[in-house]
Amino acid sequence: MTTTQDVADVVSDAYETVAEKLRALERDGVIESKLFGNERVWVVPEDTDTPDVASDETPIPTDTRAPPDV
């Protein structure tokens, strides 16, 4: 999670400029914000439009190690 100040520290814009750009991205649905105490944090929402695996497909295993000898 990233704060407005974190972004302002990385780019060469003033805090208020960064805050406005982040709010514009939020309005466009590119990012989301959440409040933690008095601090607003910015996150990129998960892409839920496309499932990783179609329901009729067998999922690809992520463990490529050979199965243990039994």
C-alpha positions as CSV (number, residue, x, y, z in Angstrom):
1,M,0.0,0.0,0.0
2,T,1.3,3.4,-0.9
3,T,0.5,6.8,0.6
4,T,0.3,10.1,-1.3
5,Q,3.6,11.1,0.3
6,D,5.3,7.9,-0.9
7,V,4.4,8.8,-4.5
8,A,5.3,12.5,-4.0
9,D,8.7,11.4,-2.7
10,V,9.4,9.4,-5.9
11,V,8.1,11.8,-8.5
12,S,9.2,15.4,-9.0
13,D,5.7,16.9,-8.3
14,A,4.4,18.7,-5.3
15,Y,2.3,16.8,-2.8
16,E,-1.0,18.6,-3.8
17,T,-0.3,17.8,-7.5
18,V,0.3,14.2,-6.8
19,A,-2.9,14.0,-4.6
20,E,-5.0,15.5,-7.4
21,K,-3.6,13.0,-10.0
22,L,-4.2,10.1,-7.6
23,R,-7.8,11.3,-7.1
24,A,-8.3,11.5,-10.8
25,L,-7.0,7.9,-11.3
26,E,-9.4,6.8,-8.6
27,R,-12.3,8.5,-10.3
28,D,-11.3,6.7,-13.5
29,G,-11.3,3.4,-11.6
30,V,-7.6,2.7,-12.2
31,I,-6.8,2.7,-8.5
32,E,-8.6,2.6,-5.2
33,S,-8.0,4.4,-1.9
34,K,-8.6,3.3,1.7
35,L,-8.3,5.2,5.0
36,F,-6.1,3.7,7.7
37,G,-6.5,6.0,10.7
38,N,-5.7,9.5,9.3
39,E,-3.7,8.1,6.4
40,R,-5.1,7.5,2.9
41,V,-3.4,4.7,1.0
42,W,-3.6,3.9,-2.6
43,V,-3.9,0.4,-4.1
44,V,-4.3,-1.1,-7.6
45,P,-7.5,-3.2,-7.5
46,E,-7.3,-6.9,-8.5
47,D,-8.4,-7.7,-12.0
48,T,-11.6,-9.7,-11.6
49,D,-12.9,-9.3,-15.1
50,T,-11.2,-12.4,-16.4
51,P,-10.9,-15.6,-14.4
52,D,-7.5,-17.2,-14.3
53,V,-8.9,-20.5,-15.4
54,A,-12.2,-21.2,-17.2
55,S,-14.4,-23.5,-15.2
56,D,-14.3,-26.3,-17.8
57,E,-10.4,-26.3,-18.0
58,T,-8.1,-28.2,-15.8
59,P,-5.9,-25.7,-13.8
60,I,-2.2,-25.7,-14.5
61,P,-0.3,-27.0,-11.6
62,T,2.1,-24.4,-10.0
63,D,4.2,-27.0,-8.3
64,T,6.7,-28.4,-10.8
65,R,8.6,-30.7,-8.4
66,A,8.4,-34.4,-9.1
67,P,5.8,-36.2,-6.9
68,P,7.4,-37.9,-3.9
69,D,8.2,-41.6,-4.2
70,V,5.5,-43.6,-2.3
